[in-house]
């Protein structure tokens, strides 16, 4: 029976106490059981060869094709794979080098076809064969799974237990539907700039923790195409993590517990763990801007009552309730300020200032801290949608997000496949060379059309479009990853086995 597939289709300085300085390093030792109360459980063209360009001349049809479950016309999908999908770069990313290895050859791919048929355990020894099969099958999308101990296509000829997952990137999945109980602007699959802030917050917190607390460096963030984002932690150490360590890291990052129903979702022991202290420092301004401002989350009577349920003192709560009932349109910013102003009046003899402070910290975390689909992260066998595929509902490309500039990422401006194909046509019309040489097939049998201004090389189709900065970012990420892989191999070859301190010994 197929394993589940994550789609992502398939976040006042005076009001928060000053955070003490956080000392972090790659040697941080963490005791997970102490965090919660009573919880279970050189980039050059030779190294990065050009992708092929193809002119798509389809014969006119008398009738439009029948609608397909993917929502994107199959001819458009095929044109995207032929002209724009970065097959060689995806190969180099998953292969961790230029020469084919088992890292790619024993990797599982799962294809969703245009009729919604689902093919698991596909594998390819080379980038060219991978590209050839995708063009032949023309899937609406495909997922990436683990590297197995043997070729996954041979699974039916093997005895039980002979095919085991041996490595895969540590992955994380953020989906805005998990924020439906606290976002007021959109619901379900709909998103806007206001609620996308929750994803931005998540990227900021998770990326910082993975780098500072676990020492990871090669973290690829990818837009899911509609309402979320995925993280692929690609460091060799991360790829080789056992499932129990993946569960531990997911548990370390998972603070929001419980569903969308009532009940306190954040229960953290004091004193706060340094990761929590740092996260509060990162999120307190987002709470003021997003929760209190853009979302105005506590404006409704229902959400105001929810806020009161998270405060620790009955006398204070009764005073706040009376004040808010007398001003039904009172904004969230004012309601949040009312908590401190009424607490300072001293009318409640039972109020403990430290307890109130802790409750407010928990509220900030409940309304801003990342809400992860932790199950995706816990097991190597989980599949995750590939970067650069098309989201079938929106037509947008699943492009990388630069975590250093995440606050400027706009999901609604991500190029769609139709935009990209139109941009190619517009470029070609302006730069047509008008010579037979422009249509000489390359090694993959595809025509290269158009040259750059200097005429020194052919311009790839993606370079003619708004997809270019995303692919350039991906290339740069791959170059850094491969550089480390080569350096690690040289170090092992020169000095033999090296025992290093493991920053994940918690």
Secondary structure, 3 states (H helix, E strand, C coil): CCCCEECCCCCCCCCCCCCCCCCCCCCCCCCHHHCECCCCCCCCCCCCCCCCCCCCCCCCCCCCCCCCCCCCCHHHHHHHHHHCCCHHHHHHHHHCCCCCCHHHHCEEEEEECCCCCEEEEECCCCHHHHHHHHHHHCCCEEEEEEEECCCHHHHHHCCCCCCCEEECCEEEEEEHHHHCCCCCCCCCCCCCHHHHHHHHHHHHHHHHHHHHCCCCCCEEEEECCCCEEEEEECCHHHHCCCHHHHHHHHHHHCCCCCCCCCCCCCCECCCCCHHHHHHHHHHHHHHHHHHHHHCCCCCCHHHHHHHHHCCCCHHHHHHHHHHHHHCCCCCHHHHHHHHHHHHCCCCCCCCCHHHHHHHHHHHHHHHHCCCECHHHHHCCCCEEECCCCECCCCCEECCEECHHHHHHCCHHHCCEHHHHHHHHHHHHHHCCCCCHHHHCECCCCCECCCECCCCCCECCHHHHCCCHHHHHHHHHHHHHHHHHHHHHHHHHHHHCCCCCCCCCCC
